[in-house]
Amino acid sequence: MDKVKRIDASGGYGIIDPEREVMVTSPRQNVPRDKVLGVGIVGLGAIAQRSHIPNFQKAKGARVVAVCDVNEQKAKLVAQAWGIKHVFTNYEDLLACKEVDIVSICTPHYLHEPMAIAACEAKKHVLVEKPFATTLEGGRRMIEAARKNGVKLGCADFKIFLPVYEVAKDILESGLIGTPLTFRTKLGHAGPEFWTPVTGEWFYKAGEARMGALLDLGMKHISLLRWLLSDEVEWVIGTLRNLWKKGPSVEVEDYAAAILRFRSGVTGILEASWCTIPGFKGTEIVGTQGTIFVDYPNTKLEVHLGGKVNAVVKPDVPEESRKGNPFQRFVDCVLDDTTPDVTPEDELRSLEVVYAIAKSSRLGEAVTLPLKEV
């Protein structure tokens, strides 16, 4: 297998490096540009080893100085593989480490809120793996903790850094396909146990994951659609179901589908699935003059134009994001005292759509945003 490989259907931004991957069951504003920020990684599962560690290690102005995992054997092996100085099994000990300036949280979903708040209170800048939070109230508490302590709080939902989406947004804004009318978007794979080789059972526990495929996968494409269309969701009709993953150990949905209507009138279908074999991701947006197909398995980007003469245009897609590496950008926002590219406030709006879909499924009716109650 190629040593460097982009993560696939899960939608992550990272690489797989088999030689290093280990799978075992103070606010600093206006920091001088020659400052090297110490990064501490909490939670050493697949996303940490495939994305956060390698990307922070190659970022200019930062280095990973500490890792933390409840599995001490894994923590030591990961630190050894990457030449990382400090190893912890308790995240509070990592927060007490004076060499740590940025904390990257890659733990199960339900731990994002308490760990992020604790990191903010320890005057550390924080990057939280997606989903940013599992509850609206928890997300608001995280935002307030960052504001109160004067630190940066960002979310690692980095689809907007993928060049194919950057070009797609350019095409939409150029008016090439006319006025957007409808869309269809899906993100699915066979389930988290196929994404993370071990310790993935928590994904199916309501107390730890809160929701299933909708929160894990669907929220990514909600954020993506809002960004591509520069629009906000007005109402939803949704359904959450268990189609494949069943039994007493499964407490969340493995499939979600929803109709989303945006304020502009654009209306379409969202699917999130843990029961899709092989994995699939793709988004199409239909306009008055054509259709754009983006990030399909065999069609990275195509524009189908209608009219008297039908035409298919395949725009060039660069290898790298015009914004650069998202982890580098977060380091830069700390060093330069700027706003993170993916803000917690924006992610909170996507999370509200998730809860609207879940509420619609529960009530069997359309739900309007903003939510008055969950």
URGIBEL-V182947 format. One record per helix or strand of 2 or more residues. SS is the DSSP state (alpha for helix, beta for strand). FROM is the first residue (numbers start at 1). TO is the last residue. Records with the same first field share a line. If there is no record, write none. Layout:
# URGIBEL-V182947
SS->FROM-TO ; FROM-TO
This chain:
# URGIBEL-V182947
beta->37-42 ; 62-68 ; 86-88 ; 102-105 ; 125-129 ; 153-156 ; 180-188 ; 233-241 ; 255-262 ; 267-273 ; 280-287 ; 290-294 ; 301-305 ; 311-313 ; 367-368
alpha->46-57 ; 72-82 ; 91-95 ; 109-121 ; 136-149 ; 159-161 ; 163-174 ; 192-195 ; 201-204 ; 206-209 ; 213-229 ; 326-336 ; 344-363
